């Protein structure tokens, strides 16, 4: 079979990528009683990462194995900076020659081999993938060339009929079944994002059909994984946040669908995230939007932002943000995400020329990754601190989440604020002694102290905000005081 041939469902293609994973390899599951993730062995696992694409500079050389060594070097760098997760689409329709299927049900050997190699790299470097079947944005823009379009012999007359056309629904399900049969054995698969930025648009504006579509896809994929692997990967469905605002009934699918395991949203907001004027703007918006989203989730359901970035600045204005400013936006956004109850730091869409994250952004990911072990996420409630948190002599963003025993706080001063000592009060903690670890989110430098609560359970901490951001981890330390 030559590399330009088409592979049909059920045909055998010589496996050039990953072997079957050992039966004991860990998959990711939701923690019991906490809205975060753990491995099958019960060890905490947190998604630290961003969006990549098979046509972007970091992965494009893997196509037809043009330069696999360059891609491997990239994965080694990601692992060295604490990255544990990438969000990827099985194909990317910005160009015409990276479709997973040449035609409906006909799978490209070159693309299958690329994914074999990506799975191998994920296993080798401990990086897992949040996988979604389609790049729906460019799919709609370039519909005439999509293999599911009637223009190319496919079953769907338009994207608006994809959920209502029985043949198209069957093809969508078939794609996911192919993916799990080929790669679902691997622990490199973190979870399935069953549809990128779901909306009733694909169902002729019928929300009941949209809900039923998610049910059918979820149940069919999960049943096949149980049959093949004896267990199933986690499932979610993502949403473009402005669409959620326009149609709040989407929340029944995104946040509360009984078949899904966790919630994922794409945080875009005009002027704050889409086109920030100052580096606090995207962080302030992220903290607010994450609190609102968490309030809509069932208790214990993990929540994460799986796409964000300055889309309006980049795509509409044709401007790439200055490196230092964009890095500050990136860093502050990820800490706002974590301190507002999100699992990890959120997943940036690069929106840069070239379309990759900056090295300084990976450094920021490494600082976040080094902070994560300070909290016992298996027993952590993400409830927003809100009125429980008071910060004196401080101008900027102060946000946090926690329960009666642990808390995570992020302090981000305005750019104009000079060095100051801020008095922080956290109310509602169990009476006792606590470890307080303050981390400079730029350098990663730490300062640890032991502090005892007042009789009413209020913990008072003095933080030195020397013009830079701080993240604070508060955990019980009964023998330290």
Secondary structure as the mmCIF struct_conf table of DSSP 4:
data_model
#
loop_
_struct_conf.conf_type_id
_struct_conf.id
_struct_conf.beg_label_comp_id
_struct_conf.beg_label_asym_id
_struct_conf.beg_label_seq_id
_struct_conf.end_label_comp_id
_struct_conf.end_label_asym_id
_struct_conf.end_label_seq_id
TURN_TY1_P TURN_TY1_P1 UNK A 3 UNK A 4
BEND BEND1 UNK A 5 UNK A 5
STRN STRN1 UNK A 6 UNK A 8
TURN_TY1_P TURN_TY1_P2 UNK A 9 UNK A 10
BEND BEND2 UNK A 17 UNK A 17
HELX_LH_PP_P HELX_LH_PP_P1 UNK A 18 UNK A 22
TURN_TY1_P TURN_TY1_P3 UNK A 23 UNK A 24
HELX_LH_PP_P HELX_LH_PP_P2 UNK A 25 UNK A 27
STRN STRN2 UNK A 28 UNK A 30
HELX_LH_PP_P HELX_LH_PP_P3 UNK A 31 UNK A 31
TURN_TY1_P TURN_TY1_P4 UNK A 32 UNK A 33
BEND BEND3 UNK A 34 UNK A 36
STRN STRN3 UNK A 37 UNK A 39
TURN_TY1_P TURN_TY1_P5 UNK A 40 UNK A 41
BEND BEND4 UNK A 42 UNK A 42
STRN STRN4 UNK A 44 UNK A 45
STRN STRN5 UNK A 49 UNK A 51
TURN_TY1_P TURN_TY1_P6 UNK A 54 UNK A 55
BEND BEND5 UNK A 56 UNK A 56
HELX_RH_AL_P HELX_RH_AL_P1 UNK A 57 UNK A 60
TURN_TY1_P TURN_TY1_P7 UNK A 61 UNK A 62
HELX_RH_3T_P HELX_RH_3T_P1 UNK A 63 UNK A 65
BEND BEND6 UNK A 66 UNK A 67
HELX_RH_AL_P HELX_RH_AL_P2 UNK A 68 UNK A 80
TURN_TY1_P TURN_TY1_P8 UNK A 81 UNK A 82
STRN STRN6 UNK A 85 UNK A 89
BEND BEND7 UNK A 90 UNK A 90
TURN_TY1_P TURN_TY1_P9 UNK A 93 UNK A 94
BEND BEND8 UNK A 95 UNK A 97
BEND BEND9 UNK A 100 UNK A 100
STRN STRN7 UNK A 101 UNK A 103
TURN_TY1_P TURN_TY1_P10 UNK A 104 UNK A 105
STRN STRN8 UNK A 106 UNK A 108
HELX_RH_AL_P HELX_RH_AL_P3 UNK A 109 UNK A 125
TURN_TY1_P TURN_TY1_P11 UNK A 126 UNK A 126
STRN STRN9 UNK A 128 UNK A 132
BEND BEND10 UNK A 133 UNK A 133
HELX_RH_AL_P HELX_RH_AL_P4 UNK A 136 UNK A 141
TURN_TY1_P TURN_TY1_P12 UNK A 142 UNK A 142
HELX_RH_3T_P HELX_RH_3T_P2 UNK A 143 UNK A 145
BEND BEND11 UNK A 146 UNK A 146
TURN_TY1_P TURN_TY1_P13 UNK A 147 UNK A 148
STRN STRN10 UNK A 149 UNK A 149
HELX_RH_3T_P HELX_RH_3T_P3 UNK A 150 UNK A 152
TURN_TY1_P TURN_TY1_P14 UNK A 153 UNK A 153
BEND BEND12 UNK A 155 UNK A 155
STRN STRN11 UNK A 156 UNK A 156
BEND BEND13 UNK A 157 UNK A 158
HELX_RH_3T_P HELX_RH_3T_P4 UNK A 159 UNK A 161
TURN_TY1_P TURN_TY1_P15 UNK A 162 UNK A 164
HELX_RH_AL_P HELX_RH_AL_P5 UNK A 166 UNK A 183
TURN_TY1_P TURN_TY1_P16 UNK A 184 UNK A 185
BEND BEND14 UNK A 186 UNK A 186
TURN_TY1_P TURN_TY1_P17 UNK A 187 UNK A 188
STRN STRN12 UNK A 189 UNK A 193
BEND BEND15 UNK A 194 UNK A 195
TURN_TY1_P TURN_TY1_P18 UNK A 196 UNK A 197
HELX_RH_3T_P HELX_RH_3T_P5 UNK A 200 UNK A 203
TURN_TY1_P TURN_TY1_P19 UNK A 204 UNK A 205
HELX_RH_AL_P HELX_RH_AL_P6 UNK A 207 UNK A 229
BEND BEND16 UNK A 230 UNK A 231
STRN STRN13 UNK A 234 UNK A 236
STRN STRN14 UNK A 240 UNK A 240
HELX_RH_AL_P HELX_RH_AL_P7 UNK A 241 UNK A 246
HELX_RH_3T_P HELX_RH_3T_P6 UNK A 248 UNK A 250
HELX_RH_AL_P HELX_RH_AL_P8 UNK A 251 UNK A 254
TURN_TY1_P TURN_TY1_P20 UNK A 255 UNK A 256
TURN_TY1_P TURN_TY1_P21 UNK A 258 UNK A 259
BEND BEND17 UNK A 261 UNK A 262
STRN STRN15 UNK A 263 UNK A 267
TURN_TY1_P TURN_TY1_P22 UNK A 270 UNK A 273
BEND BEND18 UNK A 274 UNK A 275
BEND BEND19 UNK A 277 UNK A 278
HELX_RH_AL_P HELX_RH_AL_P9 UNK A 279 UNK A 296
BEND BEND20 UNK A 297 UNK A 297
HELX_LH_PP_P HELX_LH_PP_P4 UNK A 298 UNK A 298
TURN_TY1_P TURN_TY1_P23 UNK A 299 UNK A 300
STRN STRN16 UNK A 303 UNK A 308
HELX_RH_AL_P HELX_RH_AL_P10 UNK A 311 UNK A 311
HELX_RH_PI_P HELX_RH_PI_P1 UNK A 312 UNK A 316
BEND BEND21 UNK A 317 UNK A 317
HELX_LH_PP_P HELX_LH_PP_P5 UNK A 320 UNK A 322
HELX_RH_AL_P HELX_RH_AL_P11 UNK A 323 UNK A 339
TURN_TY1_P TURN_TY1_P24 UNK A 340 UNK A 341
BEND BEND22 UNK A 343 UNK A 343
TURN_TY1_P TURN_TY1_P25 UNK A 344 UNK A 345
STRN STRN17 UNK A 347 UNK A 348
BEND BEND23 UNK A 352 UNK A 356
HELX_RH_AL_P HELX_RH_AL_P12 UNK A 359 UNK A 372
TURN_TY1_P TURN_TY1_P26 UNK A 373 UNK A 374
BEND BEND24 UNK A 375 UNK A 375
HELX_RH_3T_P HELX_RH_3T_P7 UNK A 377 UNK A 379
STRN STRN18 UNK A 384 UNK A 384
HELX_RH_3T_P HELX_RH_3T_P8 UNK A 386 UNK A 388
STRN STRN19 UNK A 389 UNK A 392
BEND BEND25 UNK A 393 UNK A 393
STRN STRN20 UNK A 396 UNK A 402
BEND BEND26 UNK A 404 UNK A 405
STRN STRN21 UNK A 407 UNK A 413
TURN_TY1_P TURN_TY1_P27 UNK A 415 UNK A 416
BEND BEND27 UNK A 419 UNK A 419
STRN STRN22 UNK A 420 UNK A 426
BEND BEND28 UNK A 428 UNK A 428
HELX_LH_PP_P HELX_LH_PP_P6 UNK A 429 UNK A 430
BEND BEND29 UNK A 431 UNK A 432
STRN STRN23 UNK A 433 UNK A 440
TURN_TY1_P TURN_TY1_P28 UNK A 441 UNK A 443
STRN STRN24 UNK A 446 UNK A 452
HELX_LH_PP_P HELX_LH_PP_P7 UNK A 453 UNK A 454
TURN_TY1_P TURN_TY1_P29 UNK A 455 UNK A 456
BEND BEND30 UNK A 457 UNK A 457
STRN STRN25 UNK A 459 UNK A 465
BEND BEND31 UNK A 467 UNK A 468
STRN STRN26 UNK A 470 UNK A 476
TURN_TY1_P TURN_TY1_P30 UNK A 478 UNK A 480
#
